[in-house]
């Protein structure tokens, strides 16, 4: 019997994320292409790198073909999951000799050619899968006509995911970079052609996923959400003029679904700050529609990469410091309104270390620019600083030099300063003490803490000093702030049940008064607490249950 396996080693690409609880489009499209080619859905298994890790990297059964996807072009740390590495993929191939592997995603560009039984698919693996089943495998790009079928038929794969239904599906709107010229390091421009999905196809896919039990979505698979369906007729400094109409239509339809309760989480991802700076009127209209549609706590991630003017010029980046400040001001004005204490839509800043022309002084310039942003009172939800990963085919691949030890140390020094002096300050302003966060998924235990996050884009980690079951959902109330995470207690606060360590984290109680209150338990009413701890925070006090 012909059995097919979709093996998800997870992806973290500049414009596509698929590390749980995120599910990237790759496995969904693959499943849809196989079904569309005539494969019985009973004969398709979805498996993840995590399942194989538990079994010495051996496949759970015999397959005629494995479609493996993976690739971490933007390596990061993930709570509760680990992305499949190149070494692990090599072990999977070695430990399952006799099985045919087709490898897609950006990892296919990192694996050497010529491994026996292995086909490296450099175009679209779903297209390759479709033609493999039809007996004529070839490596080429799919088009959005095919995708309109595959994306809908592929929704059923979510039921096989070990984390179902606690997933958020990454949704594609287009491929390629609409800018006239491109950044030195970016793999997105390798798509060459810019192709946009039809708005109705996107809605059809989301409806198919809703029908299968998914309620969380991120409109994230694109270079710049503001350029969805841009006609690319008028340009300013190489940035195309965005067309607000199709984006407003798309987000109005999604907003309706959210208001009807069909969508629980709606997020977006990448935007180009150059678009917002050069076209503030069109961008304001688009951002208003987006801020109206998304769920509070969302992030619009901006690829800034560097504040150093020499680095900006040499890598053809998008905006300088003053231009970015104008962009941040606009996003804060439109997205900064709070719903249940949490700002609706805030900017994120992505920086890259290791770009062409970088010097030790670049880090100081980046740090001082971020300090300036902080001191202007602008909110930034997330500052992501990562080392460049050289991707074959980009200009950076030929020009970036090895990073010396002294430069690396300077980078570590300033990254730490940014975390301590800037990110922590942002965190306390974005998530004030007493803010309530809903539906966090418990992903790890470390020491006496449960680590949990909302199933949403760039959600903040909450450290909860109470043991909670893994994979359970909980509501929490913020009681404190660390560098890049929150201290929180399960909401409402069961004051007679929580451990002493948890009580110590309540503002106005602390270690000394917690031991006195523990002796007095069961506490019956608010005064039993305030008699001992008169400086109890108001919002926290309201959250206490006896
Ligand atoms: S603007 Fe630069 S970083 Fe953004 S998609 Fe285009 S080439 Fe890539």
Boltz pocket constraint, residues with backbone or C-beta under 6 A from the ligand:
constraints:
  - pocket:
      binder: B
      contacts: [[A, 176], [A, 177], [A, 178], [A, 179], [A, 181], [A, 182], [A, 183], [A, 186], [A, 187], [A, 188], [A, 189], [A, 223], [A, 272], [A, 303], [A, 316], [A, 318]]
      max_distance: 6.0
